[in-house]
Amino acid sequence: MKKLFGGLEGGGTKFVCAVGNNPEQILEEVRFPTTTPVETIGKAIAFFKKYDLAAIGLATFGPLDLNPFSPLYGSIVATPKEGWSNTDILGKFHQAFDQPVALDTDVNAAAFGEWYWVPNNRELESLVYFTIGTGIGAGIIINGHLVHGLTHPEAGHMRLPHDRKKDPFPGICPFHGDCFEGLASGPAMNRHWRLLAEQLPDNHPAWDLEATYIAYALVNEIMILSPQRIVLGGGVMERRLLFPLIRRKVRDMLNGYISSPVFAGTLEKYIVPPALGNRAGILGALALAKTIK
């Protein structure tokens, strides 16, 4: 019998827990609202306790303290999610289970899931996964490993060119105002246009502006990391008209500077939607569990 692994995707709205071995062999999956840490983490632990697991992978909203030498290691730190700041989620799982437990951000797990489970991506040495939705974040794979540093990448807060004459919107980020997340997240679009993003028609000028900001961010990542593929997930990217707009703008912004055959084409195989769809996060958590060293 194959070993069973647990995966948890913890978001600000809901938690998803799954037990299985691979995407085609999920034994059970549950989801429940994110309420208080005690109640929500308690439900997750109770779910996993029903199984004899080899390891558990946790993928949660952040920011997370992933520095093993920090006194807050394994904790969700200064998050805007009420009641969750300084929640030691890794510690609670270590107390409940003797099995190995891995922890990373939800977007890092999604990046790892896309790399680990998708054969065409597994052949790559580098991949960047952006989630563009309620927030904006990026997971980065280099040589098959997730990138960490002082904390974890916060590409959602990179600064972008912002022409205030063309776009006077100040942004909504409480820390930086008009950073990437402050200008281009779903809530930023809602505030900017006074409509939910999903209510905006395809011919609304919001989408061209959104594609411009996303393209700026992607060009920054291309120049810094030179990734072999960029995956764009999250609720905002469900508006598929964005993909051809972004690809065209990225090529225009690069202006022929990068001498790679990749940029001679339409970028349809370079800037792509998640092959795992909206399951990238939970399947990434499962992959974290399977690869604990």
Backbone as CSV, one residue per row, in Angstrom:
resi,resn,N_x,N_y,N_z,CA_x,CA_y,CA_z,C_x,C_y,C_z
1,MET,0.844,-1.200,0.000,0.000,0.000,0.000,0.884,1.258,0.000
2,LYS,0.538,2.222,-0.835,1.316,3.448,-0.910,1.147,4.270,0.360
3,LYS,2.195,5.007,0.705,2.125,5.877,1.868,1.095,6.979,1.642
4,LEU,0.499,7.448,2.733,-0.435,8.560,2.675,0.238,9.824,3.199
5,PHE,-0.064,10.939,2.555,0.469,12.229,2.961,-0.690,13.199,3.163
6,GLY,-0.477,14.151,4.052,-1.473,15.176,4.291,-1.043,16.498,3.699
7,GLY,-1.993,17.235,3.156,-1.726,18.569,2.633,-2.770,19.547,3.123
8,LEU,-2.328,20.730,3.512,-3.232,21.777,3.996,-2.962,23.066,3.231
9,GLU,-4.003,23.652,2.676,-3.927,24.981,2.068,-4.764,25.922,2.927
10,GLY,-4.093,26.805,3.644,-4.772,27.695,4.568,-4.872,29.097,4.005
11,GLY,-6.066,29.521,3.692,-6.284,30.864,3.178,-7.032,31.730,4.159
12,GLY,-7.124,32.999,3.859,-7.826,33.916,4.747,-9.317,33.688,4.801
13,THR,-9.863,33.008,3.796,-11.301,32.741,3.740,-11.635,31.314,4.117
14,LYS,-10.827,30.361,3.639,-11.114,28.954,3.921,-9.830,28.153,4.034
15,PHE,-9.921,27.024,4.720,-8.859,26.041,4.793,-9.298,24.813,3.990
16,VAL,-8.348,24.233,3.250,-8.588,22.993,2.515,-7.590,21.966,3.026
17,CYS,-8.076,20.784,3.364,-7.221,19.699,3.833,-7.453,18.485,2.952
18,ALA,-6.377,17.812,2.590,-6.490,16.626,1.744,-5.506,15.566,2.203
19,VAL,-5.877,14.308,1.966,-5.018,13.162,2.251,-4.946,12.315,0.993
20,GLY,-3.731,11.951,0.608,-3.563,11.123,-0.578,-2.105,10.896,-0.862
21,ASN,-1.837,10.489,-2.113,-0.467,10.211,-2.523,-0.046,11.035,-3.727
22,ASN,-1.006,11.367,-4.595,-0.736,12.158,-5.787,-2.061,12.757,-6.272
23,PRO,-2.034,13.616,-7.286,-3.278,14.270,-7.720,-4.382,13.312,-8.133
24,GLU,-4.020,12.118,-8.609,-5.037,11.150,-9.027,-5.472,10.236,-7.885
25,GLN,-4.804,10.319,-6.761,-5.121,9.439,-5.638,-5.319,10.264,-4.365
26,ILE,-6.403,11.026,-4.343,-6.786,11.792,-3.156,-7.867,10.989,-2.433
27,LEU,-7.536,10.559,-1.230,-8.452,9.695,-0.472,-9.624,10.487,0.086
28,GLU,-9.338,11.664,0.636,-10.401,12.512,1.187,-9.937,13.964,1.171
29,GLU,-10.882,14.854,0.934,-10.596,16.286,0.937,-11.755,17.011,1.606
30,VAL,-11.437,17.951,2.492,-12.470,18.739,3.166,-12.092,20.205,3.110
31,ARG,-13.084,21.070,3.266,-12.827,22.508,3.351,-13.771,23.112,4.372
32,PHE,-13.288,24.138,5.060,-14.108,24.792,6.081,-13.647,26.238,6.217
33,PRO,-14.510,27.113,6.729,-14.170,28.544,6.802,-13.007,28.810,7.751
34,THR,-12.237,29.840,7.441,-11.179,30.310,8.339,-11.827,31.199,9.393
35,THR,-11.853,30.712,10.626,-12.436,31.496,11.728,-11.297,31.885,12.670
36,THR,-11.334,31.444,13.913,-10.245,31.726,14.846,-9.134,30.693,14.657
37,PRO,-7.913,31.017,15.055,-6.843,30.019,14.949,-7.142,28.733,15.720
38,VAL,-7.678,28.861,16.918,-7.949,27.668,17.729,-8.947,26.754,17.028
39,GLU,-10.041,27.326,16.547,-11.074,26.514,15.904,-10.591,25.956,14.566
40,THR,-9.975,26.792,13.752,-9.611,26.384,12.396,-8.486,25.358,12.405
41,ILE,-7.427,25.640,13.153,-6.318,24.689,13.221,-6.779,23.401,13.915
42,GLY,-7.652,23.538,14.899,-8.195,22.358,15.577,-8.938,21.437,14.624
43,LYS,-9.724,22.012,13.714,-10.442,21.191,12.725,-9.470,20.487,11.793
44,ALA,-8.412,21.187,11.396,-7.428,20.586,10.496,-6.716,19.418,11.177
45,ILE,-6.294,19.631,12.415,-5.598,18.565,13.142,-6.514,17.358,13.328
46,ALA,-7.780,17.598,13.671,-8.735,16.499,13.861,-8.916,15.710,12.567
47,PHE,-8.935,16.400,11.440,-9.073,15.713,10.149,-7.875,14.804,9.899
48,PHE,-6.676,15.313,10.083,-5.485,14.519,9.789,-5.287,13.381,10.790
49,LYS,-5.805,13.539,11.997,-5.651,12.503,13.027,-6.339,11.195,12.635
50,LYS,-7.258,11.242,11.694,-7.982,10.037,11.288,-7.105,9.089,10.462
51,TYR,-5.935,9.566,10.034,-5.129,8.805,9.094,-3.730,8.545,9.639
52,ASP,-3.142,7.467,9.151,-1.741,7.154,9.449,-0.906,7.789,8.342
53,LEU,-0.371,8.968,8.606,0.297,9.751,7.587,1.810,9.649,7.698
54,ALA,2.479,9.676,6.542,3.939,9.668,6.537,4.494,11.058,6.814
55,ALA,3.776,12.105,6.396,4.216,13.491,6.589,3.061,14.412,6.236
56,ILE,3.186,15.682,6.655,2.147,16.676,6.395,2.795,17.933,5.836
57,GLY,2.193,18.495,4.805,2.647,19.755,4.237,1.634,20.852,4.500
58,LEU,2.096,21.964,5.064,1.227,23.098,5.377,1.559,24.259,4.443
59,ALA,0.554,24.781,3.782,0.722,25.942,2.901,-0.305,26.977,3.323
60,THR,0.143,28.074,3.933,-0.811,29.023,4.498,-0.540,30.449,4.013
61,PHE,-1.546,31.283,4.259,-1.357,32.712,4.018,-0.275,33.233,4.953
62,GLY,0.279,34.359,4.617,1.374,34.911,5.405,1.088,36.330,5.827
63,PRO,2.176,37.034,6.148,3.567,36.579,6.070,3.895,35.519,7.119
64,LEU,4.855,34.669,6.748,5.318,33.609,7.636,6.760,33.877,8.055
65,ASP,7.092,33.437,9.259,8.488,33.449,9.692,9.059,32.069,9.385
66,LEU,9.916,32.000,8.373,10.484,30.729,7.933,11.961,30.608,8.269
67,ASN,12.433,31.475,9.158,13.831,31.422,9.592,13.942,30.467,10.785
68,PRO,14.604,29.299,10.615,14.674,28.316,11.701,15.324,28.844,12.975
69,PHE,16.072,29.936,12.885,16.763,30.474,14.059,15.971,31.587,14.744
70,SER,14.800,31.898,14.226,13.974,32.961,14.796,13.082,32.404,15.904
71,PRO,12.842,33.196,16.957,11.924,32.734,18.009,10.494,32.575,17.515
72,LEU,10.156,33.202,16.389,8.805,33.084,15.832,8.758,32.113,14.654
73,TYR,9.791,31.298,14.508,9.830,30.348,13.398,8.554,29.503,13.350
74,GLY,7.985,29.401,12.168,6.778,28.592,11.987,5.496,29.327,12.264
75,SER,5.591,30.640,12.498,4.404,31.427,12.850,3.931,32.289,11.690
76,ILE,2.620,32.497,11.642,2.046,33.557,10.819,2.267,34.843,11.597
77,VAL,3.000,35.783,11.028,3.395,36.961,11.815,2.417,38.119,11.591
78,ALA,2.893,39.299,11.205,2.037,40.497,11.200,1.067,40.487,10.027
79,THR,0.041,39.667,10.121,-0.940,39.546,9.051,-2.133,40.462,9.314
80,PRO,-2.755,40.996,8.252,-3.979,41.779,8.450,-5.186,40.917,8.820
81,LYS,-5.063,39.583,8.735,-6.164,38.702,9.106,-6.362,38.767,10.624
82,GLU,-7.481,39.313,11.048,-7.717,39.597,12.471,-7.594,38.333,13.326
83,GLY,-6.814,38.453,14.391,-6.671,37.377,15.353,-5.607,36.352,15.021
84,TRP,-4.955,36.469,13.857,-4.016,35.439,13.427,-2.549,35.843,13.560
85,SER,-2.248,37.079,13.856,-0.853,37.485,13.993,-0.168,36.695,15.103
86,ASN,1.061,36.234,14.822,1.889,35.467,15.756,1.269,34.113,16.123
87,THR,0.495,33.549,15.214,-0.040,32.198,15.411,1.013,31.172,15.031
88,ASP,1.428,30.356,15.978,2.481,29.365,15.760,1.859,28.102,15.171
89,ILE,1.562,28.157,13.885,0.864,27.029,13.258,1.758,25.798,13.160
90,LEU,3.041,25.986,12.860,3.937,24.831,12.778,4.093,24.175,14.141
91,GLY,4.217,24.983,15.184,4.350,24.440,16.533,3.153,23.621,16.951
92,LYS,1.956,24.077,16.585,0.741,23.346,16.961,0.695,21.989,16.280
93,PHE,1.155,21.918,15.036,1.178,20.630,14.343,2.280,19.730,14.893
94,HIS,3.414,20.303,15.253,4.469,19.491,15.859,4.002,18.902,17.195
95,GLN,3.206,19.654,17.940,2.683,19.141,19.204,1.692,18.010,18.991
96,ALA,0.966,18.063,17.883,-0.106,17.095,17.634,0.368,15.836,16.917
97,PHE,1.488,15.930,16.179,1.914,14.808,15.345,3.397,14.492,15.555
98,ASP,3.713,13.207,15.497,5.110,12.783,15.538,5.724,12.790,14.139
99,GLN,4.878,12.816,13.112,5.358,12.779,11.730,6.007,14.106,11.345
100,PRO,6.896,14.093,10.334,7.483,15.342,9.845,6.401,16.288,9.299
101,VAL,6.605,17.583,9.521,5.668,18.605,9.045,6.479,19.692,8.336
102,ALA,6.058,20.051,7.134,6.694,21.132,6.369,5.747,22.313,6.320
103,LEU,6.304,23.521,6.312,5.498,24.742,6.242,6.070,25.681,5.199
104,ASP,5.181,26.257,4.384,5.587,27.307,3.451,4.352,28.142,3.127
105,THR,4.567,29.215,2.377,3.445,30.077,2.021,2.565,29.386,0.980
106,ASP,1.318,29.858,0.896,0.398,29.264,-0.065,0.891,29.448,-1.501
107,VAL,1.464,30.599,-1.819,1.924,30.813,-3.191,3.202,30.021,-3.470
108,ASN,4.069,29.866,-2.475,5.237,28.998,-2.668,4.797,27.562,-2.940
109,ALA,3.796,27.104,-2.196,3.293,25.744,-2.400,2.690,25.596,-3.785
110,ALA,1.950,26.611,-4.243,1.375,26.547,-5.591,2.476,26.461,-6.640
111,ALA,3.539,27.254,-6.458,4.674,27.187,-7.380,5.303,25.795,-7.365
112,PHE,5.484,25.258,-6.169,6.106,23.946,-6.049,5.214,22.859,-6.647
113,GLY,3.898,22.983,-6.445,2.966,22.022,-7.030,3.032,22.028,-8.543
114,GLU,3.068,23.223,-9.135,3.155,23.322,-10.596,4.459,22.714,-11.110
115,TRP,5.537,22.898,-10.363,6.820,22.334,-10.788,6.865,20.826,-10.546
116,TYR,6.399,20.377,-9.401,6.559,18.982,-8.998,5.649,18.034,-9.772
117,TRP,4.395,18.453,-9.990,3.411,17.538,-10.569,3.253,17.645,-12.083
118,VAL,3.703,18.726,-12.692,3.472,18.954,-14.132,4.739,18.578,-14.897
119,PRO,4.695,17.513,-15.703,5.919,17.020,-16.359,6.663,18.080,-17.165
120,ASN,5.952,18.919,-17.903,6.634,19.940,-18.713,7.369,20.956,-17.850
121,ASN,6.861,21.195,-16.651,7.528,22.129,-15.738,8.676,21.462,-14.997
122,ARG,8.541,20.187,-14.734,9.562,19.462,-13.962,10.899,19.449,-14.710
123,GLU,10.833,19.621,-16.018,12.055,19.640,-16.820,12.813,20.961,-16.680
124,LEU,12.167,21.971,-16.075,12.760,23.306,-16.005,13.629,23.458,-14.761
125,GLU,14.642,24.298,-14.869,15.466,24.635,-13.708,14.907,25.827,-12.942
126,SER,14.054,26.639,-13.598,13.519,27.820,-12.920,12.094,28.091,-13.373
127,LEU,11.288,28.541,-12.429,9.875,28.829,-12.683,9.412,29.852,-11.650
128,VAL,8.592,30.797,-12.084,7.980,31.758,-11.166,6.470,31.623,-11.266
129,TYR,5.824,31.549,-10.115,4.359,31.462,-10.046,3.831,32.705,-9.339
130,PHE,2.998,33.469,-10.036,2.325,34.611,-9.418,0.876,34.245,-9.150
131,THR,0.380,34.579,-7.987,-1.054,34.547,-7.752,-1.538,35.977,-7.682
132,ILE,-2.564,36.288,-8.466,-3.103,37.640,-8.545,-4.585,37.553,-8.229
133,GLY,-4.925,37.885,-7.010,-6.302,37.759,-6.557,-6.554,38.717,-5.424
134,THR,-7.033,38.203,-4.289,-7.268,39.043,-3.117,-5.978,39.744,-2.706
135,GLY,-4.878,39.050,-2.830,-3.547,39.636,-2.670,-2.714,39.245,-3.872
136,ILE,-1.464,39.662,-3.873,-0.542,39.264,-4.933,0.728,38.737,-4.285
137,GLY,1.152,37.572,-4.734,2.378,36.987,-4.220,3.070,36.204,-5.315
138,ALA,4.287,35.785,-5.055,5.033,34.998,-6.031,5.820,33.913,-5.329
139,GLY,5.822,32.738,-5.935,6.676,31.648,-5.516,7.732,31.435,-6.588
140,ILE,8.970,31.191,-6.174,10.087,31.107,-7.108,10.804,29.770,-6.928
141,ILE,10.950,29.034,-8.028,11.688,27.773,-8.038,13.004,27.995,-8.774
142,ILE,14.106,27.687,-8.136,15.422,27.725,-8.772,16.106,26.386,-8.505
143,ASN,16.519,25.713,-9.568,17.181,24.407,-9.453,16.366,23.429,-8.614
144,GLY,15.057,23.467,-8.797,14.181,22.524,-8.110,13.892,22.854,-6.662
145,HIS,14.327,24.019,-6.191,14.122,24.382,-4.798,13.388,25.724,-4.692
146,LEU,12.513,25.834,-3.725,11.854,27.103,-3.443,12.856,28.094,-2.878
147,VAL,12.729,29.334,-3.297,13.637,30.380,-2.849,13.156,30.977,-1.537
148,HIS,14.051,30.996,-0.557,13.841,31.701,0.702,15.051,32.600,0.939
149,GLY,14.917,33.516,1.852,16.042,34.378,2.178,15.866,34.881,3.589
150,LEU,15.829,36.197,3.760,15.528,36.735,5.083,14.165,36.231,5.544
151,THR,13.211,36.206,4.629,11.889,35.612,4.900,11.536,34.772,3.674
152,HIS,10.554,35.218,2.927,10.201,34.584,1.657,9.951,35.712,0.670
153,PRO,10.006,35.442,-0.624,9.815,36.519,-1.598,8.487,37.245,-1.394
154,GLU,8.513,38.557,-1.540,7.300,39.383,-1.432,7.155,40.204,-2.718
155,ALA,7.128,39.494,-3.839,7.085,40.174,-5.130,5.796,40.954,-5.335
156,GLY,4.769,40.647,-4.556,3.530,41.412,-4.656,3.681,42.853,-4.214
157,HIS,4.782,43.165,-3.532,4.986,44.528,-3.040,6.110,45.241,-3.773
158,MET,6.506,44.702,-4.952,7.487,45.434,-5.742,6.876,46.741,-6.231
159,ARG,7.716,47.741,-6.446,7.261,49.036,-6.935,7.270,49.033,-8.461
160,LEU,6.207,49.562,-9.041,6.035,49.587,-10.484,5.993,51.017,-10.990
161,PRO,6.331,51.247,-12.257,6.091,52.571,-12.833,4.608,52.930,-12.715
162,HIS,4.331,54.122,-12.192,2.940,54.530,-11.970,2.784,55.963,-12.475
163,ASP,2.201,56.095,-13.648,1.962,57.405,-14.250,0.672,57.972,-13.654
164,ARG,0.819,58.862,-12.697,-0.350,59.370,-11.986,-1.217,60.302,-12.838
165,LYS,-0.686,60.756,-13.970,-1.532,61.546,-14.877,-2.510,60.634,-15.612
166,LYS,-2.007,59.471,-16.024,-2.883,58.516,-16.701,-3.738,57.730,-15.717
167,ASP,-3.164,57.482,-14.550,-3.865,56.695,-13.532,-3.647,57.328,-12.165
168,PRO,-4.550,58.215,-11.761,-4.367,58.914,-10.482,-4.692,58.071,-9.249
169,PHE,-5.165,56.835,-9.453,-5.518,55.969,-8.322,-4.314,55.785,-7.405
170,PRO,-4.433,56.069,-6.097,-3.264,56.036,-5.206,-2.852,54.635,-4.762
171,GLY,-3.703,53.626,-5.016,-3.400,52.283,-4.531,-3.965,52.046,-3.153
172,ILE,-4.043,50.772,-2.748,-4.703,50.447,-1.483,-3.807,49.743,-0.475
173,CYS,-2.535,49.503,-0.816,-1.680,48.798,0.136,-1.476,49.661,1.378
174,PRO,-1.777,49.134,2.576,-1.609,49.941,3.791,-0.146,50.247,4.109
175,PHE,0.781,49.535,3.496,2.206,49.755,3.740,2.849,50.621,2.665
176,HIS,2.472,50.385,1.387,3.194,51.014,0.286,2.306,51.786,-0.685
177,GLY,1.027,51.787,-0.474,0.140,52.513,-1.378,0.087,51.878,-2.747
178,ASP,0.915,52.394,-3.685,0.811,51.949,-5.076,1.883,50.931,-5.475
179,CYS,2.127,49.944,-4.626,2.953,48.808,-5.037,2.116,47.927,-5.971
180,PHE,2.683,46.826,-6.416,1.989,45.922,-7.328,0.639,45.502,-6.755
181,GLU,0.628,44.997,-5.529,-0.613,44.569,-4.896,-1.572,45.739,-4.704
182,GLY,-1.026,46.897,-4.357,-1.864,48.067,-4.128,-2.560,48.576,-5.367
183,LEU,-1.983,48.280,-6.536,-2.560,48.747,-7.800,-3.341,47.671,-8.544
184,ALA,-2.953,46.402,-8.397,-3.438,45.389,-9.333,-4.146,44.198,-8.700
185,SER,-4.249,44.121,-7.380,-4.996,43.023,-6.762,-6.480,43.173,-7.056
186,GLY,-7.226,42.115,-6.789,-8.675,42.184,-6.978,-9.314,43.314,-6.190
187,PRO,-9.028,43.446,-4.875,-9.601,44.551,-4.106,-9.181,45.922,-4.631
188,ALA,-7.949,46.040,-5.164,-7.516,47.319,-5.749,-8.363,47.658,-6.967
189,MET,-8.627,46.665,-7.805,-9.486,46.900,-8.964,-10.895,47.299,-8.524
190,ASN,-11.409,46.632,-7.497,-12.748,46.961,-7.003,-12.823,48.404,-6.520
191,ARG,-11.803,48.818,-5.746,-11.782,50.178,-5.211,-11.603,51.204,-6.339
192,HIS,-10.725,50.889,-7.268,-10.408,51.803,-8.359,-11.633,52.084,-9.227
193,TRP,-12.315,51.008,-9.622,-13.383,51.136,-10.621,-14.769,51.105,-10.015
194,ARG,-14.843,50.941,-8.692,-16.119,50.927,-7.967,-17.054,49.821,-8.464
195,LEU,-16.455,48.753,-8.940,-17.175,47.554,-9.351,-16.301,46.355,-9.016
196,LEU,-16.920,45.208,-8.729,-16.144,43.992,-8.573,-15.468,43.673,-9.895
197,ALA,-14.249,43.176,-9.820,-13.501,42.892,-11.048,-14.290,41.972,-11.980
198,GLU,-14.984,40.990,-11.384,-15.730,40.046,-12.227,-16.930,40.697,-12.915
199,GLN,-17.319,41.905,-12.476,-18.433,42.610,-13.106,-17.990,43.533,-14.239
200,LEU,-16.691,43.741,-14.371,-16.189,44.636,-15.407,-16.267,43.947,-16.773
201,PRO,-16.865,44.586,-17.781,-16.934,43.963,-19.111,-15.552,43.853,-19.750
202,ASP,-15.442,42.972,-20.723,-14.150,42.737,-21.361,-13.566,43.985,-22.016
203,ASN,-14.429,44.897,-22.476,-13.931,46.088,-23.168,-13.682,47.272,-22.233
204,HIS,-13.719,47.023,-20.922,-13.496,48.092,-19.951,-12.005,48.442,-19.925
205,PRO,-11.649,49.732,-19.822,-10.225,50.118,-19.790,-9.461,49.546,-18.607
206,ALA,-10.161,49.058,-17.581,-9.493,48.458,-16.422,-8.588,47.306,-16.830
207,TRP,-8.993,46.530,-17.823,-8.236,45.329,-18.156,-6.923,45.659,-18.857
208,ASP,-6.917,46.683,-19.689,-5.657,47.081,-20.327,-4.685,47.619,-19.283
209,LEU,-5.191,48.395,-18.330,-4.336,48.921,-17.272,-3.825,47.789,-16.383
210,GLU,-4.703,46.847,-16.062,-4.301,45.698,-15.249,-3.196,44.909,-15.954
211,ALA,-3.353,44.680,-17.246,-2.341,43.957,-18.008,-1.015,44.713,-18.011
212,THR,-1.083,46.038,-18.053,0.139,46.849,-18.034,0.892,46.659,-16.730
213,TYR,0.188,46.727,-15.590,0.859,46.574,-14.299,1.427,45.161,-14.134
214,ILE,0.677,44.161,-14.572,1.180,42.789,-14.468,2.406,42.616,-15.363
215,ALA,2.365,43.178,-16.558,3.507,43.071,-17.471,4.746,43.738,-16.888
216,TYR,4.592,44.912,-16.265,5.731,45.557,-15.602,6.359,44.609,-14.581
217,ALA,5.515,43.973,-13.775,6.024,43.074,-12.738,6.743,41.882,-13.356
218,LEU,6.180,41.327,-14.414,6.800,40.169,-15.055,8.140,40.536,-15.689
219,VAL,8.224,41.705,-16.292,9.491,42.138,-16.879,10.552,42.292,-15.793
220,ASN,10.163,42.830,-14.633,11.106,42.917,-13.508,11.641,41.530,-13.135
221,GLU,10.734,40.558,-13.032,11.147,39.204,-12.669,12.023,38.588,-13.752
222,ILE,11.682,38.829,-15.007,12.481,38.296,-16.114,13.897,38.858,-16.062
223,MET,14.013,40.154,-15.814,15.336,40.782,-15.780,16.167,40.314,-14.583
224,ILE,15.521,40.053,-13.455,16.254,39.680,-12.248,16.567,38.186,-12.217
225,LEU,15.575,37.348,-12.533,15.692,35.910,-12.321,15.862,35.098,-13.594
226,SER,15.472,35.654,-14.743,15.521,34.936,-16.017,14.824,33.578,-15.929
227,PRO,13.577,33.532,-15.436,12.894,32.239,-15.290,12.576,31.618,-16.649
228,GLN,12.502,30.294,-16.657,12.210,29.583,-17.894,10.710,29.483,-18.162
229,ARG,9.900,29.774,-17.169,8.445,29.834,-17.367,7.841,30.688,-16.259
230,ILE,6.754,31.399,-16.603,5.998,32.181,-15.628,4.564,31.693,-15.645
231,VAL,4.064,31.332,-14.477,2.693,30.850,-14.322,1.895,31.930,-13.603
232,LEU,0.711,32.259,-14.131,-0.142,33.286,-13.536,-1.458,32.658,-13.082
233,GLY,-1.656,32.614,-11.761,-2.885,32.082,-11.202,-3.601,33.124,-10.371
234,GLY,-4.653,32.710,-9.681,-5.432,33.622,-8.852,-6.707,34.068,-9.549
235,GLY,-7.618,34.611,-8.754,-8.943,34.947,-9.255,-8.954,35.950,-10.388
236,VAL,-8.095,36.972,-10.322,-8.086,37.988,-11.378,-7.717,37.363,-12.716
237,MET,-6.812,36.384,-12.706,-6.349,35.778,-13.952,-7.374,34.828,-14.564
238,GLU,-8.497,34.635,-13.908,-9.556,33.851,-14.530,-10.181,34.595,-15.709
239,ARG,-9.944,35.909,-15.788,-10.362,36.670,-16.969,-9.310,36.418,-18.054
240,ARG,-9.574,35.454,-18.907,-8.556,34.931,-19.814,-8.083,35.946,-20.854
241,LEU,-8.851,37.000,-21.099,-8.389,38.014,-22.049,-7.085,38.667,-21.596
242,LEU,-6.772,38.542,-20.298,-5.545,39.143,-19.785,-4.289,38.502,-20.381
243,PHE,-4.325,37.206,-20.626,-3.108,36.526,-21.059,-2.542,37.078,-22.368
244,PRO,-3.326,37.191,-23.436,-2.735,37.763,-24.658,-2.313,39.215,-24.486
245,LEU,-3.048,39.987,-23.685,-2.655,41.376,-23.423,-1.304,41.437,-22.715
246,ILE,-1.140,40.618,-21.687,0.101,40.615,-20.901,1.270,40.160,-21.764
247,ARG,1.067,39.095,-22.524,2.161,38.597,-23.362,2.631,39.665,-24.343
248,ARG,1.690,40.355,-24.963,2.063,41.392,-25.928,2.801,42.537,-25.254
249,LYS,2.319,42.943,-24.084,2.957,44.052,-23.379,4.347,43.671,-22.865
250,VAL,4.517,42.448,-22.430,5.840,41.999,-21.985,6.831,42.071,-23.144
251,ARG,6.430,41.582,-24.303,7.322,41.648,-25.466,7.656,43.091,-25.826
252,ASP,6.635,43.962,-25.776,6.875,45.367,-26.107,7.823,46.019,-25.110
253,MET,7.638,45.723,-23.822,8.481,46.330,-22.789,9.922,45.827,-22.867
254,LEU,10.096,44.553,-23.202,11.447,44.013,-23.345,12.146,44.610,-24.567
255,ASN,11.366,44.912,-25.589,11.873,45.631,-26.763,13.085,44.943,-27.398
256,GLY,13.017,43.594,-27.441,14.071,42.842,-28.104,15.351,42.683,-27.327
257,TYR,15.351,43.067,-26.050,16.601,43.070,-25.288,17.078,41.662,-24.937
258,ILE,16.148,40.755,-24.606,16.534,39.403,-24.198,16.714,38.539,-25.449
259,SER,17.911,38.041,-25.657,18.203,37.257,-26.855,17.957,35.778,-26.587
260,SER,16.686,35.405,-26.524,16.302,34.010,-26.356,15.225,33.683,-27.383
261,PRO,15.270,32.483,-27.964,14.233,32.091,-28.917,12.832,32.159,-28.331
262,VAL,12.729,32.039,-26.999,11.421,32.104,-26.337,10.690,33.383,-26.705
263,PHE,11.421,34.485,-26.775,10.790,35.786,-26.991,10.598,36.122,-28.471
264,ALA,10.928,35.160,-29.332,10.668,35.359,-30.752,9.229,34.998,-31.100
265,GLY,8.567,34.236,-30.235,7.206,33.784,-30.500,6.164,34.604,-29.773
266,THR,5.012,33.972,-29.545,3.868,34.664,-28.944,3.860,34.585,-27.419
267,LEU,4.797,33.863,-26.838,4.918,33.661,-25.380,3.782,32.812,-24.809
268,GLU,3.056,32.107,-25.663,1.947,31.283,-25.174,2.420,30.119,-24.314
269,LYS,3.650,29.675,-24.512,4.189,28.589,-23.698,5.111,29.110,-22.597
270,TYR,5.278,30.418,-22.550,6.169,31.020,-21.545,5.371,31.661,-20.399
271,ILE,4.341,32.408,-20.715,3.449,33.001,-19.715,2.140,32.238,-19.791
272,VAL,1.882,31.405,-18.770,0.817,30.404,-18.886,-0.079,30.395,-17.645
273,PRO,-1.315,29.906,-17.787,-2.150,29.658,-16.606,-1.682,28.397,-15.890
274,PRO,-2.081,28.186,-14.643,-1.654,26.990,-13.913,-2.198,25.720,-14.567
275,ALA,-1.340,24.762,-14.812,-1.793,23.478,-15.339,-2.683,22.762,-14.328
276,LEU,-2.456,23.024,-13.032,-3.251,22.395,-11.963,-4.497,23.205,-11.629
277,GLY,-4.706,24.319,-12.308,-5.876,25.151,-12.037,-5.886,25.659,-10.608
278,ASN,-7.080,25.707,-10.006,-7.181,26.218,-8.638,-6.786,25.183,-7.590
279,ARG,-6.253,24.033,-8.027,-5.790,23.009,-7.090,-4.273,23.056,-6.891
280,ALA,-3.618,24.060,-7.488,-2.162,24.145,-7.371,-1.732,24.236,-5.913
281,GLY,-2.469,24.990,-5.091,-2.083,25.179,-3.696,-2.153,23.907,-2.876
282,ILE,-3.288,23.220,-2.925,-3.445,22.018,-2.095,-2.548,20.897,-2.603
283,LEU,-2.386,20.778,-3.927,-1.490,19.752,-4.458,-0.028,20.115,-4.193
284,GLY,0.265,21.408,-4.122,1.604,21.825,-3.724,1.902,21.473,-2.285
285,ALA,0.905,21.625,-1.416,1.080,21.234,-0.012,1.376,19.740,0.092
286,LEU,0.689,18.949,-0.721,0.937,17.506,-0.739,2.365,17.218,-1.219
287,ALA,2.827,17.978,-2.220,4.186,17.792,-2.714,5.214,18.185,-1.647
288,LEU,4.925,19.227,-0.847,5.819,19.583,0.248,5.966,18.435,1.221
289,ALA,4.843,17.768,1.513,4.878,16.631,2.435,5.723,15.485,1.875
290,LYS,5.571,15.215,0.584,6.272,14.089,-0.025,7.774,14.324,-0.137
291,THR,8.199,15.576,-0.072,9.625,15.878,-0.303,10.345,16.367,0.944
292,ILE,9.719,16.201,2.126,10.410,16.584,3.352,11.683,15.759,3.492
293,LYS,12.768,16.425,3.792,14.047,15.715,3.938,14.314,15.423,5.409
